[in-house]
Amino acid sequence: MVHLGQVATDKEIEDKSNVNVGVQELGIDDSASGQFSTSVYGSRYAAFDLPRHEMPEDEMPKEIAYRMIKDDLTLDGTPTLNLASFVTTYMEEEAEKLMVEAFNKNFIDYEEYPQSADIQNRCVSMIARLFNIPAHDANTNAMGTSTIGSSEAIMLAMLAMKKRWQNKRKAEGKDISKPNIIMNSAVQVCWEKAARYFEVEERYVYCTKDRFVIDPEEAVNLIDENTVGICSILGTTYTGQYEDTKAINDLLVAKKIDVPIHVDAASGGFVAPFVCPQLVWDFRLEKVVSINVSGHKYGLVYPGVGWVVWRDPEFLPKELIFNINYLGADQASFTLNFSRGASQVIGQYYQLIRLGKKGYRSIMLNLTRTADYLAASVQKMGFLLLSETRGRGLPLVAFRLNPALGHKFDEFAVAHHLRERGWVVPAYTMAPHSEGMKMMRVVVREDFSRSRCDALISDIQMAVDELSKMDEKKLELQKEHMKQRARRGGKGGGKGTNSHYADESHSLKGKHKKTHAVC
Ligand SMILES: *Cc1c(COP(=O)(O)O)cnc(C)c1O
């Protein structure tokens, strides 16, 4: 038995590493009192790695489990310094409190938690109206649902478009085996997933070296009798630009083509209505039949919550709906999963009524100002700007090195330098057919204040200055170092996925070497 203050023999240390050794033998009293007789870092647990593969036989004291896992997580990046992601990293304490209090509610149990279900319906109505859903009977709820995020929302929208197309074709006695969907090659990966999972052929409008949004004409020209719909993005993940949904709509109307548009407003859905109300992109356009938005992006809720709304029940075929009875009324259910927490829906309702339109507008305008300030600053440093300013796109800054300046380093090297200061600013290669153009992107979120923005600006300047001073040999060394770090991945050789799938090359991203996850 190893006591505190006593030097352990090799054998004892070996025994200690055996997960089967009872904690009593190690000077930890885990008797009924639940007390343990040593400090967290004096315990055996602190001396060994956390269990990785096999569930341990024995229990461990809760204080130790908490501390050890918390310590393990400190190697994660700091969420507020993560400028790669759109996903919310700040909520008010009151919102957090409400969400924690709802942790033990299973959202799908409508009968037990009718109030939570009703709160979802209120959110759906508010969001549908924000997107200018055509006036409908005040007593009927807008057709829509909360989801885990935009990915699930998009899968549901894809299924609805596919089913509706199939029903139409079947009624005409036509073949239903080859559905296709038209979209920009800069779509978020969930569109590729949805298409593959539900067997819909992907038809891409490719980006060019100076057009990163869909070309409406080209999109409409790709339509044939098997097209289930067109996806238009309100705020692409690469450059944050809003695609011209109106132009697609108007072409469809002019050519009398009966193909619906789904707007992927994952990021833009809670930005454009406040910053750019004159932009017509939503249900005001007759061909727009469904819209998704991520509650956990500019909806300002912690992950994961998303929303999808349909213009009219006509566009959400009955086959996809399951009615669950609660308090004598039917609540329609059409999600991919069943059980989930209620917290996120409640958090969304809090934000909608706490902030109101005025609150969202103030926040989104501030973000737009910060993004403009950052955009002007990187341009002053000599970078080329790829994103919009003045609220014409999402509050993000996408930029690249100016090739005319003949830098010997690339965007990945700049990102690497920033990483060493704690900033996560992704560098990546632009969507296919844009000639392998590299770029960096900073997402401006609610908690990215002006002073933090100033700190980032001086760190970008410092990174560029340092890299400019390096000779080729040093830059080569650094590249090697970056490669090794990427290869090493997580701590303790913890590989991301099974190596069996390491060479994935079927997706646009897999094929075109997108080197940093962009979400
Ligand atoms: C983030 C994003 C998605 C995926 O949304 P999740 O909420 O993360 O599932 C889809 N499309 C676009 C344009 C996005 O920005």
The ligand as a MOL file (V3000), in Angstrom:
LIG
                    3D

  0  0  0     0  0            999 V3000
M  V30 BEGIN CTAB
M  V30 COUNTS 15 15 0 0 0
M  V30 BEGIN ATOM
M  V30 1 C -23.0110 26.3640 -40.3410 0
M  V30 2 C -23.6660 26.1810 -41.6250 0
M  V30 3 C -24.3760 25.0050 -41.8890 0
M  V30 4 C -24.4440 23.8800 -40.9120 0
M  V30 5 O -25.1190 24.3080 -39.7780 0
M  V30 6 P -25.0630 23.6110 -38.3460 0
M  V30 7 O -25.9940 24.4310 -37.5660 0
M  V30 8 O -23.6550 23.7130 -37.8820 0
M  V30 9 O -25.5010 22.1990 -38.5210 0
M  V30 10 C -25.0320 24.9090 -43.0980 0
M  V30 11 N -24.9610 25.8940 -44.0170 0
M  V30 12 C -24.2810 27.0360 -43.7920 0
M  V30 13 C -24.2700 28.1040 -44.8390 0
M  V30 14 C -23.6030 27.2130 -42.5890 0
M  V30 15 O -22.9270 28.3490 -42.3820 0
M  V30 END ATOM
M  V30 BEGIN BOND
M  V30 1 1 1 2
M  V30 2 1 2 3
M  V30 3 2 2 14
M  V30 4 1 3 4
M  V30 5 2 3 10
M  V30 6 1 4 5
M  V30 7 1 5 6
M  V30 8 2 6 7
M  V30 9 1 6 8
M  V30 10 1 6 9
M  V30 11 1 10 11
M  V30 12 2 11 12
M  V30 13 1 12 13
M  V30 14 1 12 14
M  V30 15 1 14 15
M  V30 END BOND
M  V30 END CTAB
M  END
